[in-house]
Amino acid sequence: MQAKEAAESLGITQRMLRHYENEGLMEVARTENGYRHYSEADLRRAARIRDFVAIGFSTREIRAMRACLSDEGAGPCEGGIDKLLEKLEHIDRLKADLDERRAAVLERLQVLRQGLAAADTQDEPLAKAADRLASMYGRTETDLGEPGQNRAMLD
């Protein structure tokens, strides 16, 4: 199968197929006139690479799992489970970091909303209150927009 057909059957671009080859993840046979020719085994290997990329593996990480890409390694392969567990731990660390950042943003939002609610009861103009609260957090008008826009950001 030629590159165009192979790429279409895999749902990727021809450029991605060439990238897999350039990164040393695949070796593709060539026809006499130099065109790449993908065998069924090549397509299965490319599909495995595509799937690893889709779940977050870099080509460097996939190269380290080369044994898992061939038909012989399609089942359990040396180091494959360890590499998948490492990736899962990495994803869990990223998720924990994002959860911490999200909690910090929610906390900041709550403080700002409480400050605006207090300003409303004291009859202080909301735009001034938002600007005052922004300055408490070291923000400037440039960071948060024109005066008066801060209130809209908090709603």
C-alpha positions as CSV (number, residue, x, y, z in Angstrom):
1,M,0.0,0.0,0.0
2,Q,1.3,3.4,-0.9
3,A,1.7,6.3,1.7
4,K,-1.4,8.1,0.7
5,E,-3.6,5.0,1.2
6,A,-1.8,4.0,4.3
7,A,-2.3,7.4,5.9
8,E,-5.9,7.5,5.0
9,S,-6.5,4.0,6.5
10,L,-4.8,5.1,9.7
11,G,-6.5,8.5,9.9
12,I,-3.2,10.4,10.0
13,T,-1.2,12.4,7.4
14,Q,1.5,11.1,5.1
15,R,3.8,13.6,6.9
16,M,3.1,11.7,10.2
17,L,4.0,8.4,8.6
18,R,7.3,9.9,7.3
19,H,7.9,11.4,10.8
20,Y,7.5,7.9,12.4
21,E,10.1,6.6,9.9
22,N,12.5,9.5,10.4
23,E,12.3,9.1,14.2
24,G,13.4,5.4,13.8
25,L,10.0,4.0,14.9
26,M,9.4,2.2,11.6
27,E,11.4,0.9,8.6
28,V,9.3,0.9,5.5
29,A,10.2,-1.0,2.3
30,R,10.6,1.0,-1.0
31,T,9.5,0.1,-4.4
32,E,12.0,0.1,-7.3
33,N,11.1,3.7,-8.1
34,G,11.6,4.8,-4.5
35,Y,8.0,5.0,-3.3
36,R,7.3,3.8,0.2
37,H,5.3,0.6,0.3
38,Y,3.5,-0.2,3.6
39,S,2.8,-3.9,4.4
40,E,-0.1,-4.9,6.7
41,A,2.5,-5.4,9.5
42,D,3.7,-1.8,8.8
43,L,0.1,-0.5,9.1
44,R,-0.3,-2.4,12.4
45,R,3.0,-0.9,13.7
46,A,2.0,2.6,12.6
47,A,-1.4,2.2,14.3
48,R,0.3,1.3,17.6
49,I,2.6,4.3,17.3
50,R,-0.4,6.6,16.5
51,D,-2.2,5.2,19.6
52,F,0.8,5.8,21.8
53,V,1.1,9.3,20.6
54,A,-2.6,9.9,21.2
55,I,-2.2,8.9,24.8
56,G,0.7,11.3,25.4
57,F,3.9,9.4,24.6
58,S,6.7,11.3,22.8
59,T,8.5,9.7,19.9
60,R,11.5,9.3,22.2
61,E,9.4,7.4,24.8
62,I,7.9,5.2,22.0
63,R,11.4,4.5,20.7
64,A,12.3,3.1,24.1
65,M,9.3,0.8,23.8
66,R,10.3,-0.4,20.3
67,A,9.8,-4.0,21.2
68,C,6.1,-3.4,21.9
69,L,5.5,-2.0,18.3
70,S,6.1,-5.1,16.2
71,D,3.5,-7.9,15.7
72,E,5.7,-10.1,17.9
73,G,5.4,-7.5,20.7
74,A,1.7,-6.7,20.2
75,G,0.9,-8.6,23.4
76,P,2.9,-8.3,26.6
77,C,6.4,-7.0,25.9
78,E,9.6,-6.3,27.8
79,G,9.2,-3.1,29.7
80,G,5.9,-2.1,28.1
81,I,3.9,-2.3,31.4
82,D,6.6,-0.3,33.2
83,K,6.5,2.4,30.6
84,L,2.7,2.6,30.7
85,L,2.8,2.8,34.5
86,E,5.5,5.6,34.3
87,K,3.3,7.5,31.9
88,L,0.3,7.1,34.2
89,E,2.3,8.4,37.1
90,H,3.3,11.4,35.0
91,I,-0.3,12.1,34.1
92,D,-1.3,11.8,37.7
93,R,1.3,14.4,38.7
94,L,0.2,16.8,36.0
95,K,-3.4,16.3,37.1
96,A,-2.6,17.0,40.7
97,D,-0.7,20.2,39.7
98,L,-3.7,21.4,37.6
99,D,-6.0,20.6,40.5
100,E,-3.9,22.7,42.8
101,R,-3.9,25.6,40.3
102,R,-7.6,25.3,39.9
103,A,-8.2,25.4,43.7
104,A,-6.0,28.5,43.9
105,V,-8.0,30.3,41.2
106,L,-11.2,29.4,42.9
107,E,-9.9,30.7,46.2
108,R,-8.8,33.9,44.6
109,L,-12.2,34.3,42.8
110,Q,-14.0,33.8,46.1
111,V,-11.9,36.4,47.9
112,L,-12.5,38.9,45.1
113,R,-16.3,38.2,45.0
114,Q,-16.5,38.6,48.8
115,G,-14.6,41.9,48.5
116,L,-17.0,43.1,45.8
117,A,-20.0,42.1,47.8
118,A,-18.7,44.1,50.8
119,A,-18.1,47.1,48.6
120,D,-21.7,46.8,47.3
121,T,-23.0,47.1,50.9
122,Q,-20.8,50.1,51.6
123,D,-22.1,51.9,48.4
124,E,-18.6,52.0,46.9
125,P,-18.7,52.0,43.1
126,L,-18.0,48.5,41.9
127,A,-15.4,49.5,39.4
128,K,-13.3,51.2,42.1
129,A,-13.7,48.2,44.4
130,A,-12.5,45.8,41.7
131,D,-9.5,48.0,41.0
132,R,-8.8,48.3,44.7
133,L,-8.9,44.5,45.1
134,A,-6.8,44.0,42.0
135,S,-4.2,46.3,43.5
136,M,-4.2,44.3,46.7
137,Y,-3.1,41.3,44.7
138,G,-0.4,43.2,42.9
139,R,-2.3,43.5,39.6
140,T,-2.3,46.7,37.6
141,E,-4.9,48.1,35.2
142,T,-2.8,46.8,32.4
143,D,-3.0,43.2,33.7
144,L,-6.8,43.4,34.2
145,G,-7.9,45.8,31.6
146,E,-9.4,49.3,31.8
147,P,-10.8,50.6,35.0
148,G,-14.3,49.2,35.4
149,Q,-13.7,46.1,33.4
150,N,-12.6,44.2,36.5
151,R,-16.1,43.8,37.7
152,A,-17.2,42.1,34.5
153,M,-14.3,39.7,34.8
154,L,-15.5,38.6,38.2
155,D,-19.1,37.9,37.3
